[in-house]
Amino acid sequence: MTPRSSALWRLPIERLVPWVALVPVPVWFLFAVLLTPAPAWRAVYRAEAGATEVVEVFEREMSHIWSGKYFAEVPGDLPRDSFVAEFDACLTQAHRATVPFMLVADGEARFLLDGEVVLEVPAGADARSRVTGKPLELTEGRHHLRVEFRARSRPRVGLLASFDGAAPKPITTGSVTSGTKVTRPAAIGDACP
Amino acid sequence: MTGPQASRTGVAHDATGRFETPQDGTAIGGWRGWDVVSLVLLGFTSIVMLLTLRDYGFTYDEPPHIIYGDRILEFYGNGFQARRKLQSSSYVGGFDLVAALLRQISPFDRFETNHVLCIFVAQCGLVGTWKLGRLLGGPLAGLCSWLLLTLIPVYYSHQFNNPKDVPFAAGYVWGLYVIAKLLVVGEREPSRVSSLLRSPRYFLQLGLALGLGMSVRVGGALLIGYLVIALGSLLAEHKWRQGTWLAVDWRRFALYGFLALALAWLILLVFWPRAFLSPVQGPVGAVESVSKYKAFDSPTLLRGKLVSSQNVPWDYLPTYFLVQLPELTSLLFAVGLGVCARETWRSWRRRAELPLGMLLLVGATLLPPTYAILRGSTLYDGLRHFLFIMPPLACLAGVTFARSCGALAVRRRSWARALAALGLLFVTDQVVALVQLHPYQHVFFNRVAGGTRPAVKRYETEYYGALYQELGKELSETLWQRDREAYLNRNYSIAACGSYLFISHNMPPNFRYTPMGKVERADVFATYPRDRCLERKKNRPALVKIERRGAMLGVARDLRGVFTEEAP
């Protein structure tokens, strides 16, 4: 049987070409939507500390800039330059490691690791001292990451870490590196036991 | 008439218009194996585009389009209450609205989600180009058209992060394909024209193609003009050659034609709040303001001189096409123009069928830039705004190449082989260029311009700001590796040319954007080539350089001399 007379050769290949070219992108996107873990950072926004009315949202990354029209809007119609927010996530560490962490904030912020304040940007810090960081010891197991933030004018806040020796990046959702995973706390106040 | 026949394309086809497997060298372009090659290559390219998607940074055009998409979505969400800017926007938001909808479910950030949609729409454009080339010249012509378009570097990288020019190119080529179908049927089987003009399916395709073409730029209405000219030419040609008018059911044609235009209009309204709120006055006002567009005046480089974008010399566009298209593509296009002119003249003299399909490609390629030149339109960013003529240009070049192969094979097989070898050499050369310039293929300049390196000072190269992604990553890594202790406890002030988003979005939050007016207060100056920014602060030591093919496209310089030990 020559190729020309084979059933394969008689297939309407020209009709398959558009499908072969166009299907991969939507299929890949669909898989990404279905398989990407849900945003890990549980964020609670309030108009002021202690306010009972809260807006709870889930975010993929611990890095926000609220100034400028192209950046994030504060949820719940809270004023952009006057609100407080708490961000919580659970970090699972497969091996003991020393990890450099950084807290960047325009406003007042502190980072708590397993309930203990380890990094702090005080209110009224000058431009150069709005960044603070140090290497922290992470034992094997789950850890609670919490950032508390009080906004000032043109607010921003970010929690960064370097798990792979490269420059610190904002802590995101899912597998940050092999052996380190960031997941969502079960509820407000969950300390990631 | 059922047996195979040879058309002027040199490809055998049967009465249904399907191309037959060739029996001899004359139909080399009709060999169905080319479809298999197309299948493999188009699928492969789709995968490559997906795998390299994240290498492409966002461009300065994207943030306004993201906001625009969000506003359109908001418009539908709040009972058609439009903000003032939305009511007066001349942009049709077809791409932007779909991107805004995708963002509702996307796990990626706004720009990456945009890029996913960009490459999908770009793939639609590539498939449209393949289909148009195949329709006009057979399977080899389809393959060559697709290949020639894919291998135009400036077009290639725009497919990833250009939310208007490439989507418009995709709509444009599909519009041309539907119009060309009519012409090809008229050329091969005039008796079928009347049945095509009675076919609801054809008019549905027409309405969709016109609507989607216009849903990115209102200038897509150009396609309606092409359609009218194509139909008029077809009817006039038939009358001229046969002495009788084509039998067309005019009442049905008028009805279906009206419905197709109504469908196109409806698509336009959905994507364009300005037209939604004012269906006639809105688009008319937009066309007027677009054609008189003078709001943006930016210096733009041409042969080493900065010229005002509102007063560019007439040869601005022709020069950019000459130096940015690959050499063989330009040559094939020029040959295609010559062949088309000769065939038209010969057919005219013999009262034979005119090559209307090819003439459509010529018109679709040459008319828009000619109009822009004659009107003295505002032009900048090289040929970016005319990327939409690349698909028909590639089709004309691709059909020319396929026909040349067929014609040479008839005379002597070895000549056809030599041409094929030249084609392979060209493909290899262009693939090397695409790889070496990745992901800034739009900075490609051919040998006529002396390559990319000298072009950086003479032409617009990386004007889009996509390189700040790589520059930001390299800069933060360099500073981190230099002094980790210091890095953990300080902000870096970065002055940069272009949008503040280039720094704010591409760099960690400990890097802060400083406007160029306050550059003296900054720690680092980061830039791309636009506005001759690479010439600034040249006496300061470079921390990071982004280079491709020996050309420096971006640099970050240490303004205070504290991060580098080297002498300025």
HADDOCK unambig.tbl for C-alpha pairs under 7 A between the chains (distance, minus, plus):
assign (segid A and resid 13 and name CA) (segid B and resid 35 and name CA) 6.28 0.50 0.50
assign (segid A and resid 13 and name CA) (segid B and resid 36 and name CA) 6.63 0.50 0.50
assign (segid A and resid 14 and name CA) (segid B and resid 35 and name CA) 5.83 0.50 0.50
assign (segid A and resid 17 and name CA) (segid B and resid 38 and name CA) 6.98 0.50 0.50
assign (segid A and resid 17 and name CA) (segid B and resid 39 and name CA) 4.80 0.50 0.50
assign (segid A and resid 18 and name CA) (segid B and resid 127 and name CA) 5.95 0.50 0.50
assign (segid A and resid 20 and name CA) (segid B and resid 39 and name CA) 6.74 0.50 0.50
assign (segid A and resid 20 and name CA) (segid B and resid 43 and name CA) 5.24 0.50 0.50
assign (segid A and resid 21 and name CA) (segid B and resid 42 and name CA) 5.20 0.50 0.50
assign (segid A and resid 21 and name CA) (segid B and resid 43 and name CA) 4.68 0.50 0.50
assign (segid A and resid 21 and name CA) (segid B and resid 46 and name CA) 5.84 0.50 0.50
assign (segid A and resid 21 and name CA) (segid B and resid 123 and name CA) 6.73 0.50 0.50
assign (segid A and resid 22 and name CA) (segid B and resid 120 and name CA) 6.88 0.50 0.50
assign (segid A and resid 22 and name CA) (segid B and resid 123 and name CA) 6.32 0.50 0.50
assign (segid A and resid 22 and name CA) (segid B and resid 124 and name CA) 6.89 0.50 0.50
assign (segid A and resid 24 and name CA) (segid B and resid 46 and name CA) 6.71 0.50 0.50
assign (segid A and resid 24 and name CA) (segid B and resid 47 and name CA) 6.92 0.50 0.50
assign (segid A and resid 25 and name CA) (segid B and resid 50 and name CA) 6.92 0.50 0.50
assign (segid A and resid 25 and name CA) (segid B and resid 120 and name CA) 6.10 0.50 0.50
assign (segid A and resid 33 and name CA) (segid B and resid 105 and name CA) 6.87 0.50 0.50
assign (segid A and resid 33 and name CA) (segid B and resid 106 and name CA) 6.00 0.50 0.50
assign (segid A and resid 33 and name CA) (segid B and resid 107 and name CA) 5.86 0.50 0.50
assign (segid A and resid 36 and name CA) (segid B and resid 107 and name CA) 6.60 0.50 0.50
assign (segid A and resid 70 and name CA) (segid B and resid 63 and name CA) 6.73 0.50 0.50
assign (segid A and resid 102 and name CA) (segid B and resid 488 and name CA) 5.95 0.50 0.50
assign (segid A and resid 104 and name CA) (segid B and resid 509 and name CA) 6.65 0.50 0.50
assign (segid A and resid 104 and name CA) (segid B and resid 510 and name CA) 6.22 0.50 0.50
assign (segid A and resid 128 and name CA) (segid B and resid 490 and name CA) 5.64 0.50 0.50
assign (segid A and resid 128 and name CA) (segid B and resid 491 and name CA) 5.57 0.50 0.50
assign (segid A and resid 129 and name CA) (segid B and resid 490 and name CA) 6.34 0.50 0.50
assign (segid A and resid 131 and name CA) (segid B and resid 489 and name CA) 5.16 0.50 0.50
assign (segid A and resid 131 and name CA) (segid B and resid 490 and name CA) 5.31 0.50 0.50
assign (segid A and resid 131 and name CA) (segid B and resid 491 and name CA) 6.28 0.50 0.50
assign (segid A and resid 131 and name CA) (segid B and resid 510 and name CA) 6.78 0.50 0.50
assign (segid A and resid 132 and name CA) (segid B and resid 488 and name CA) 6.06 0.50 0.50
assign (segid A and resid 132 and name CA) (segid B and resid 489 and name CA) 4.49 0.50 0.50
assign (segid A and resid 133 and name CA) (segid B and resid 488 and name CA) 4.72 0.50 0.50
assign (segid A and resid 133 and name CA) (segid B and resid 489 and name CA) 5.55 0.50 0.50
assign (segid A and resid 134 and name CA) (segid B and resid 488 and name CA) 6.49 0.50 0.50
assign (segid A and resid 158 and name CA) (segid B and resid 509 and name CA) 6.50 0.50 0.50
assign (segid A and resid 166 and name CA) (segid B and resid 477 and name CA) 6.61 0.50 0.50
assign (segid A and resid 167 and name CA) (segid B and resid 476 and name CA) 6.40 0.50 0.50
assign (segid A and resid 167 and name CA) (segid B and resid 477 and name CA) 5.22 0.50 0.50
assign (segid A and resid 167 and name CA) (segid B and resid 480 and name CA) 5.50 0.50 0.50
assign (segid A and resid 169 and name CA) (segid B and resid 508 and name CA) 6.44 0.50 0.50
